Amino acid sequence: MQKTSGEGGEGVRSVLRALDLLALFDETHRSRTVRELIDESGLAKSTVVRLVATLEQRGLLWSRGDGRGACSQSTSRKVRPSPRARFRTPESVAPNTTTGSTRLK
């Protein structure tokens, strides 16, 4: 797999931003314009356009003929955590006391 991230964890930040964009699609907002994604996310236009293009390439978003983007309901549900989900840090993840970050054992 080709590395697409920059230095300093930019790849992880990009993934989080892409997931945040996908989470903006819900049952009341099944499609959105780029302007709506910019306004709702607070991200720069260039960032949103780049992320939307990547999500379209991967088949997670698609452009409609009316200038709006859409994603499947199953995709939008998957990117939003369930309110019933109970997240625990797995034992295989240990906090780094020096940097405060976590690393897999």
PyMOL commands that place a pseudoatom at each C-alpha (Angstrom):
pseudoatom trace, name=CA, resn=MET, resi=1, chain=A, elem=C, hetatm=0, pos=[0.000, 0.000, 0.000]
pseudoatom trace, name=CA, resn=GLN, resi=2, chain=A, elem=C, hetatm=0, pos=[1.348, 3.419, -0.886]
pseudoatom trace, name=CA, resn=LYS, resi=3, chain=A, elem=C, hetatm=0, pos=[1.931, 5.801, 1.993]
pseudoatom trace, name=CA, resn=THR, resi=4, chain=A, elem=C, hetatm=0, pos=[-0.265, 8.871, 1.606]
pseudoatom trace, name=CA, resn=SER, resi=5, chain=A, elem=C, hetatm=0, pos=[0.334, 10.639, 4.867]
pseudoatom trace, name=CA, resn=GLY, resi=6, chain=A, elem=C, hetatm=0, pos=[2.657, 13.510, 5.513]
pseudoatom trace, name=CA, resn=GLU, resi=7, chain=A, elem=C, hetatm=0, pos=[4.890, 13.932, 8.491]
pseudoatom trace, name=CA, resn=GLY, resi=8, chain=A, elem=C, hetatm=0, pos=[3.416, 14.457, 11.915]
pseudoatom trace, name=CA, resn=GLY, resi=9, chain=A, elem=C, hetatm=0, pos=[0.373, 12.207, 11.590]
pseudoatom trace, name=CA, resn=GLU, resi=10, chain=A, elem=C, hetatm=0, pos=[-1.351, 14.144, 8.805]
pseudoatom trace, name=CA, resn=GLY, resi=11, chain=A, elem=C, hetatm=0, pos=[-2.605, 10.854, 7.359]
pseudoatom trace, name=CA, resn=VAL, resi=12, chain=A, elem=C, hetatm=0, pos=[-4.463, 10.066, 10.556]
pseudoatom trace, name=CA, resn=ARG, resi=13, chain=A, elem=C, hetatm=0, pos=[-5.901, 13.566, 10.631]
pseudoatom trace, name=CA, resn=SER, resi=14, chain=A, elem=C, hetatm=0, pos=[-7.071, 13.143, 7.043]
pseudoatom trace, name=CA, resn=VAL, resi=15, chain=A, elem=C, hetatm=0, pos=[-8.801, 9.876, 7.913]
pseudoatom trace, name=CA, resn=LEU, resi=16, chain=A, elem=C, hetatm=0, pos=[-10.585, 11.524, 10.837]
pseudoatom trace, name=CA, resn=ARG, resi=17, chain=A, elem=C, hetatm=0, pos=[-11.642, 14.442, 8.669]
pseudoatom trace, name=CA, resn=ALA, resi=18, chain=A, elem=C, hetatm=0, pos=[-12.950, 12.107, 5.958]
pseudoatom trace, name=CA, resn=LEU, resi=19, chain=A, elem=C, hetatm=0, pos=[-14.950, 10.158, 8.549]
pseudoatom trace, name=CA, resn=ASP, resi=20, chain=A, elem=C, hetatm=0, pos=[-16.300, 13.423, 9.944]
pseudoatom trace, name=CA, resn=LEU, resi=21, chain=A, elem=C, hetatm=0, pos=[-17.487, 14.400, 6.451]
pseudoatom trace, name=CA, resn=LEU, resi=22, chain=A, elem=C, hetatm=0, pos=[-19.205, 11.046, 5.985]
pseudoatom trace, name=CA, resn=ALA, resi=23, chain=A, elem=C, hetatm=0, pos=[-20.878, 11.428, 9.377]
pseudoatom trace, name=CA, resn=LEU, resi=24, chain=A, elem=C, hetatm=0, pos=[-22.572, 14.603, 8.099]
pseudoatom trace, name=CA, resn=PHE, resi=25, chain=A, elem=C, hetatm=0, pos=[-24.753, 12.411, 5.887]
pseudoatom trace, name=CA, resn=ASP, resi=26, chain=A, elem=C, hetatm=0, pos=[-27.716, 11.084, 7.837]
pseudoatom trace, name=CA, resn=GLU, resi=27, chain=A, elem=C, hetatm=0, pos=[-31.358, 10.265, 7.370]
pseudoatom trace, name=CA, resn=THR, resi=28, chain=A, elem=C, hetatm=0, pos=[-32.336, 13.938, 7.170]
pseudoatom trace, name=CA, resn=HIS, resi=29, chain=A, elem=C, hetatm=0, pos=[-29.327, 14.876, 5.001]
pseudoatom trace, name=CA, resn=ARG, resi=30, chain=A, elem=C, hetatm=0, pos=[-28.971, 12.059, 2.492]
pseudoatom trace, name=CA, resn=SER, resi=31, chain=A, elem=C, hetatm=0, pos=[-27.155, 14.372, 0.084]
pseudoatom trace, name=CA, resn=ARG, resi=32, chain=A, elem=C, hetatm=0, pos=[-25.109, 17.520, 0.558]
pseudoatom trace, name=CA, resn=THR, resi=33, chain=A, elem=C, hetatm=0, pos=[-23.330, 20.116, -1.541]
pseudoatom trace, name=CA, resn=VAL, resi=34, chain=A, elem=C, hetatm=0, pos=[-19.651, 20.876, -1.119]
pseudoatom trace, name=CA, resn=ARG, resi=35, chain=A, elem=C, hetatm=0, pos=[-20.684, 24.233, 0.372]
pseudoatom trace, name=CA, resn=GLU, resi=36, chain=A, elem=C, hetatm=0, pos=[-22.805, 22.442, 3.002]
pseudoatom trace, name=CA, resn=LEU, resi=37, chain=A, elem=C, hetatm=0, pos=[-19.899, 20.141, 3.848]
pseudoatom trace, name=CA, resn=ILE, resi=38, chain=A, elem=C, hetatm=0, pos=[-17.597, 23.157, 4.211]
pseudoatom trace, name=CA, resn=ASP, resi=39, chain=A, elem=C, hetatm=0, pos=[-20.069, 25.039, 6.406]
pseudoatom trace, name=CA, resn=GLU, resi=40, chain=A, elem=C, hetatm=0, pos=[-20.910, 22.052, 8.609]
pseudoatom trace, name=CA, resn=SER, resi=41, chain=A, elem=C, hetatm=0, pos=[-17.362, 20.759, 9.002]
pseudoatom trace, name=CA, resn=GLY, resi=42, chain=A, elem=C, hetatm=0, pos=[-15.544, 24.062, 9.325]
pseudoatom trace, name=CA, resn=LEU, resi=43, chain=A, elem=C, hetatm=0, pos=[-12.826, 22.738, 7.017]
pseudoatom trace, name=CA, resn=ALA, resi=44, chain=A, elem=C, hetatm=0, pos=[-11.252, 24.730, 4.210]
pseudoatom trace, name=CA, resn=LYS, resi=45, chain=A, elem=C, hetatm=0, pos=[-12.780, 24.389, 0.757]
pseudoatom trace, name=CA, resn=SER, resi=46, chain=A, elem=C, hetatm=0, pos=[-9.589, 22.864, -0.668]
pseudoatom trace, name=CA, resn=THR, resi=47, chain=A, elem=C, hetatm=0, pos=[-9.555, 20.227, 2.084]
pseudoatom trace, name=CA, resn=VAL, resi=48, chain=A, elem=C, hetatm=0, pos=[-13.208, 19.306, 1.562]
pseudoatom trace, name=CA, resn=VAL, resi=49, chain=A, elem=C, hetatm=0, pos=[-12.800, 19.106, -2.229]
pseudoatom trace, name=CA, resn=ARG, resi=50, chain=A, elem=C, hetatm=0, pos=[-9.726, 16.887, -1.841]
pseudoatom trace, name=CA, resn=LEU, resi=51, chain=A, elem=C, hetatm=0, pos=[-11.426, 14.596, 0.699]
pseudoatom trace, name=CA, resn=VAL, resi=52, chain=A, elem=C, hetatm=0, pos=[-14.618, 14.356, -1.365]
pseudoatom trace, name=CA, resn=ALA, resi=53, chain=A, elem=C, hetatm=0, pos=[-12.576, 13.391, -4.445]
pseudoatom trace, name=CA, resn=THR, resi=54, chain=A, elem=C, hetatm=0, pos=[-10.785, 10.671, -2.467]
pseudoatom trace, name=CA, resn=LEU, resi=55, chain=A, elem=C, hetatm=0, pos=[-14.038, 9.357, -0.988]
pseudoatom trace, name=CA, resn=GLU, resi=56, chain=A, elem=C, hetatm=0, pos=[-15.562, 9.273, -4.494]
pseudoatom trace, name=CA, resn=GLN, resi=57, chain=A, elem=C, hetatm=0, pos=[-12.533, 7.356, -5.827]
pseudoatom trace, name=CA, resn=ARG, resi=58, chain=A, elem=C, hetatm=0, pos=[-13.021, 4.779, -3.082]
pseudoatom trace, name=CA, resn=GLY, resi=59, chain=A, elem=C, hetatm=0, pos=[-16.748, 4.470, -3.737]
pseudoatom trace, name=CA, resn=LEU, resi=60, chain=A, elem=C, hetatm=0, pos=[-17.834, 5.873, -0.374]
pseudoatom trace, name=CA, resn=LEU, resi=61, chain=A, elem=C, hetatm=0, pos=[-19.394, 9.008, -1.884]
pseudoatom trace, name=CA, resn=TRP, resi=62, chain=A, elem=C, hetatm=0, pos=[-20.780, 9.692, -5.308]
pseudoatom trace, name=CA, resn=SER, resi=63, chain=A, elem=C, hetatm=0, pos=[-21.780, 12.826, -7.166]
pseudoatom trace, name=CA, resn=ARG, resi=64, chain=A, elem=C, hetatm=0, pos=[-25.351, 13.217, -8.268]
pseudoatom trace, name=CA, resn=GLY, resi=65, chain=A, elem=C, hetatm=0, pos=[-26.374, 15.075, -11.409]
pseudoatom trace, name=CA, resn=ASP, resi=66, chain=A, elem=C, hetatm=0, pos=[-27.657, 18.022, -9.371]
pseudoatom trace, name=CA, resn=GLY, resi=67, chain=A, elem=C, hetatm=0, pos=[-24.264, 18.935, -7.876]
pseudoatom trace, name=CA, resn=ARG, resi=68, chain=A, elem=C, hetatm=0, pos=[-24.867, 17.164, -4.597]
pseudoatom trace, name=CA, resn=GLY, resi=69, chain=A, elem=C, hetatm=0, pos=[-22.891, 14.310, -3.111]
pseudoatom trace, name=CA, resn=ALA, resi=70, chain=A, elem=C, hetatm=0, pos=[-24.433, 11.278, -1.460]
pseudoatom trace, name=CA, resn=CYS, resi=71, chain=A, elem=C, hetatm=0, pos=[-23.339, 8.204, 0.427]
pseudoatom trace, name=CA, resn=SER, resi=72, chain=A, elem=C, hetatm=0, pos=[-25.153, 5.025, 1.283]
pseudoatom trace, name=CA, resn=GLN, resi=73, chain=A, elem=C, hetatm=0, pos=[-27.087, 4.798, 4.533]
pseudoatom trace, name=CA, resn=SER, resi=74, chain=A, elem=C, hetatm=0, pos=[-24.952, 1.868, 5.627]
pseudoatom trace, name=CA, resn=THR, resi=75, chain=A, elem=C, hetatm=0, pos=[-21.775, 3.914, 5.143]
pseudoatom trace, name=CA, resn=SER, resi=76, chain=A, elem=C, hetatm=0, pos=[-23.099, 6.898, 7.066]
pseudoatom trace, name=CA, resn=ARG, resi=77, chain=A, elem=C, hetatm=0, pos=[-24.252, 4.635, 9.909]
pseudoatom trace, name=CA, resn=LYS, resi=78, chain=A, elem=C, hetatm=0, pos=[-20.867, 2.923, 10.113]
pseudoatom trace, name=CA, resn=VAL, resi=79, chain=A, elem=C, hetatm=0, pos=[-18.946, 6.150, 10.644]
pseudoatom trace, name=CA, resn=ARG, resi=80, chain=A, elem=C, hetatm=0, pos=[-21.133, 7.331, 13.528]
pseudoatom trace, name=CA, resn=PRO, resi=81, chain=A, elem=C, hetatm=0, pos=[-20.562, 5.518, 16.810]
pseudoatom trace, name=CA, resn=SER, resi=82, chain=A, elem=C, hetatm=0, pos=[-23.612, 3.880, 18.259]
pseudoatom trace, name=CA, resn=PRO, resi=83, chain=A, elem=C, hetatm=0, pos=[-24.819, 5.522, 21.481]
pseudoatom trace, name=CA, resn=ARG, resi=84, chain=A, elem=C, hetatm=0, pos=[-24.946, 2.015, 22.937]
pseudoatom trace, name=CA, resn=ALA, resi=85, chain=A, elem=C, hetatm=0, pos=[-21.339, 1.241, 22.039]
pseudoatom trace, name=CA, resn=ARG, resi=86, chain=A, elem=C, hetatm=0, pos=[-18.995, 0.758, 24.923]
pseudoatom trace, name=CA, resn=PHE, resi=87, chain=A, elem=C, hetatm=0, pos=[-15.479, 1.584, 23.926]
pseudoatom trace, name=CA, resn=ARG, resi=88, chain=A, elem=C, hetatm=0, pos=[-12.631, 0.192, 25.940]
pseudoatom trace, name=CA, resn=THR, resi=89, chain=A, elem=C, hetatm=0, pos=[-8.953, 0.505, 25.315]
pseudoatom trace, name=CA, resn=PRO, resi=90, chain=A, elem=C, hetatm=0, pos=[-7.719, -2.975, 24.433]
pseudoatom trace, name=CA, resn=GLU, resi=91, chain=A, elem=C, hetatm=0, pos=[-5.049, -4.408, 26.699]
pseudoatom trace, name=CA, resn=SER, resi=92, chain=A, elem=C, hetatm=0, pos=[-2.753, -4.564, 23.670]
pseudoatom trace, name=CA, resn=VAL, resi=93, chain=A, elem=C, hetatm=0, pos=[-2.624, -0.755, 23.612]
pseudoatom trace, name=CA, resn=ALA, resi=94, chain=A, elem=C, hetatm=0, pos=[-0.265, 0.695, 26.170]
pseudoatom trace, name=CA, resn=PRO, resi=95, chain=A, elem=C, hetatm=0, pos=[0.023, 4.406, 26.921]
pseudoatom trace, name=CA, resn=ASN, resi=96, chain=A, elem=C, hetatm=0, pos=[3.445, 5.920, 26.398]
pseudoatom trace, name=CA, resn=THR, resi=97, chain=A, elem=C, hetatm=0, pos=[4.189, 7.784, 29.604]
pseudoatom trace, name=CA, resn=THR, resi=98, chain=A, elem=C, hetatm=0, pos=[6.810, 9.946, 27.921]
pseudoatom trace, name=CA, resn=THR, resi=99, chain=A, elem=C, hetatm=0, pos=[4.758, 11.294, 25.018]
pseudoatom trace, name=CA, resn=GLY, resi=100, chain=A, elem=C, hetatm=0, pos=[1.229, 10.515, 26.134]
pseudoatom trace, name=CA, resn=SER, resi=101, chain=A, elem=C, hetatm=0, pos=[0.543, 8.638, 22.920]
pseudoatom trace, name=CA, resn=THR, resi=102, chain=A, elem=C, hetatm=0, pos=[-0.485, 5.023, 22.644]
pseudoatom trace, name=CA, resn=ARG, resi=103, chain=A, elem=C, hetatm=0, pos=[1.264, 2.241, 20.802]
pseudoatom trace, name=CA, resn=LEU, resi=104, chain=A, elem=C, hetatm=0, pos=[0.329, -1.323, 20.092]
pseudoatom trace, name=CA, resn=LYS, resi=105, chain=A, elem=C, hetatm=0, pos=[2.307, -3.845, 22.099]
for i in range(1, 105): cmd.bond("trace and resi %d" % i, "trace and resi %d" % (i + 1))
show_as sticks, trace
zoom trace
